[in-house]
Amino acid sequence: MAGPACYEPPAASGGVPFAPIDDRWNRLTDEPHIQKALTTNYHGLKAKRTAIKVVHRTRRHIAAALDDIIAAVPARTDVVVHHTPLPGEHLAEALGVPAVPVSAADLGSDQRLRARCRRRRGCPDPSTV
């Protein structure tokens, strides 16, 4: 199992093999000024400035998280199945395997999403899955 590093202690106490993923980007929300901006959904000029700073700070941490994810993947991986908002296609590309995005939403009614999915390397037509 792999997940944010903050979950490593509970996994270890339960005897679950665990690969920690760098979660510095996620811990940004622990900062009081960011929490305040989140509670207002970044409403107001000051909150908008905070949002821009969060995006820049998050970008610096994402590479470390992706490196940890790649290191946690077993060597014999055939396909990466990922939730649509997550960057699974990047992981699949690094591993040289196809990516299959999945969603609980019905993709059949959204033609643009279906076309975008088909354009991705190794992604089957969602209506046939």
SEZA-505436 format. One record per residue (C-alpha): residue in three letters; z, x, y; residue number from 1. Coordinates in steps of 0.02 Angstrom, whole numbers, plus 50000, padded with zeros to 5 digits. Layout:
SITE  residuo      Z      X      Y  num
SITE      ALA      Z      X      Y  NUM
...
This chain:
SITE  residuo      Z      X      Y  num
SITE      MET  50000  50000  50000    1
SITE      ALA  49964  50058  50177    2
SITE      GLY  50029  49990  50341    3
SITE      PRO  50108  50034  50507    4
SITE      ALA  50228  50180  50495    5
SITE      CYS  50372  50070  50555    6
SITE      TYR  50367  49983  50384    7
SITE      GLU  50390  50142  50283    8
SITE      PRO  50582  50130  50269    9
SITE      PRO  50582  49953  50196   10
SITE      ALA  50443  50000  50076   11
SITE      ALA  50537  50154  50019   12
SITE      SER  50699  50056  49994   13
SITE      GLY  50602  49934  49885   14
SITE      GLY  50521  50075  49785   15
SITE      VAL  50345  50029  49844   16
SITE      PRO  50221  50174  49859   17
SITE      PHE  50173  50172  50042   18
SITE      ALA  50048  50265  50151   19
SITE      PRO  50108  50258  50332   20
SITE      ILE  49977  50228  50466   21
SITE      ASP  50008  50298  50641   22
SITE      ASP  50070  50152  50743   23
SITE      ARG  50098  50229  50915   24
SITE      TRP  49966  50110  50986   25
SITE      ASN  50064  49960  50923   26
SITE      ARG  50231  50024  50990   27
SITE      LEU  50163  50015  51168   28
SITE      THR  50219  49833  51167   29
SITE      ASP  50400  49893  51156   30
SITE      GLU  50392  49950  51337   31
SITE      PRO  50473  49822  51455   32
SITE      HIS  50332  49820  51586   33
SITE      ILE  50204  49788  51449   34
SITE      GLN  50311  49650  51374   35
SITE      LYS  50321  49569  51545   36
SITE      ALA  50132  49577  51564   37
SITE      LEU  50110  49503  51390   38
SITE      THR  50225  49356  51427   39
SITE      THR  50111  49307  51573   40
SITE      ASN  49953  49343  51474   41
SITE      TYR  49915  49482  51599   42
SITE      HIS  49915  49357  51744   43
SITE      GLY  49915  49437  51916   44
SITE      LEU  49850  49600  51988   45
SITE      LYS  49996  49708  51930   46
SITE      ALA  49978  49642  51752   47
SITE      LYS  49790  49675  51756   48
SITE      ARG  49824  49856  51804   49
SITE      THR  49947  49866  51660   50
SITE      ALA  49814  49797  51542   51
SITE      ILE  49690  49932  51595   52
SITE      LYS  49821  50068  51567   53
SITE      VAL  49865  49995  51396   54
SITE      VAL  49682  49999  51344   55
SITE      HIS  49666  50182  51394   56
SITE      ARG  49828  50230  51308   57
SITE      THR  49781  50131  51151   58
SITE      ARG  49614  50220  51136   59
SITE      ARG  49703  50389  51125   60
SITE      HIS  49805  50329  50975   61
SITE      ILE  49671  50237  50877   62
SITE      ALA  49588  50396  50811   63
SITE      ALA  49753  50451  50730   64
SITE      ALA  49772  50280  50649   65
SITE      LEU  49594  50284  50581   66
SITE      ASP  49623  50460  50512   67
SITE      ASP  49780  50398  50422   68
SITE      ILE  49687  50248  50352   69
SITE      ILE  49546  50358  50285   70
SITE      ALA  49674  50475  50206   71
SITE      ALA  49763  50327  50124   72
SITE      VAL  49606  50259  50039   73
SITE      PRO  49587  50302  49855   74
SITE      ALA  49445  50422  49814   75
SITE      ARG  49355  50296  49703   76
SITE      THR  49332  50161  49834   77
SITE      ASP  49174  50058  49807   78
SITE      VAL  49183  49937  49954   79
SITE      VAL  49293  49903  50105   80
SITE      VAL  49342  49721  50126   81
SITE      HIS  49419  49693  50297   82
SITE      HIS  49474  49555  50414   83
SITE      THR  49339  49527  50546   84
SITE      PRO  49434  49591  50700   85
SITE      LEU  49481  49754  50614   86
SITE      PRO  49369  49909  50617   87
SITE      GLY  49332  49908  50431   88
SITE      GLU  49150  49954  50458   89
SITE      HIS  49205  50120  50533   90
SITE      LEU  49313  50157  50381   91
SITE      ALA  49171  50109  50265   92
SITE      GLU  49051  50220  50360   93
SITE      ALA  49171  50368  50346   94
SITE      LEU  49187  50336  50159   95
SITE      GLY  49000  50307  50133   96
SITE      VAL  49026  50134  50057   97
SITE      PRO  48977  49958  50115   98
SITE      ALA  49092  49851  50222   99
SITE      VAL  49118  49665  50194  100
SITE      PRO  49204  49573  50336  101
SITE      VAL  49300  49418  50284  102
SITE      SER  49372  49275  50384  103
SITE      ALA  49466  49116  50352  104
SITE      ALA  49347  49031  50475  105
SITE      ASP  49187  48947  50416  106
SITE      LEU  49047  49066  50462  107
SITE      GLY  48915  48941  50412  108
SITE      SER  48923  48848  50577  109
SITE      ASP  48906  49001  50688  110
SITE      GLN  48728  49067  50677  111
SITE      ARG  48762  49213  50796  112
SITE      LEU  48907  49275  50691  113
SITE      ARG  48805  49259  50532  114
SITE      ALA  48661  49359  50609  115
SITE      ARG  48782  49493  50670  116
SITE      CYS  48859  49505  50498  117
SITE      ARG  48689  49526  50414  118
SITE      ARG  48642  49666  50534  119
SITE      ARG  48790  49771  50475  120
SITE      ARG  48751  49895  50338  121
SITE      GLY  48797  49829  50167  122
SITE      CYS  48855  49659  50228  123
SITE      PRO  48795  49513  50123  124
SITE      ASP  48745  49346  50197  125
SITE      PRO  48914  49254  50215  126
SITE      SER  48838  49092  50150  127
SITE      THR  48806  49176  49982  128
SITE      VAL  48980  49249  49960  129
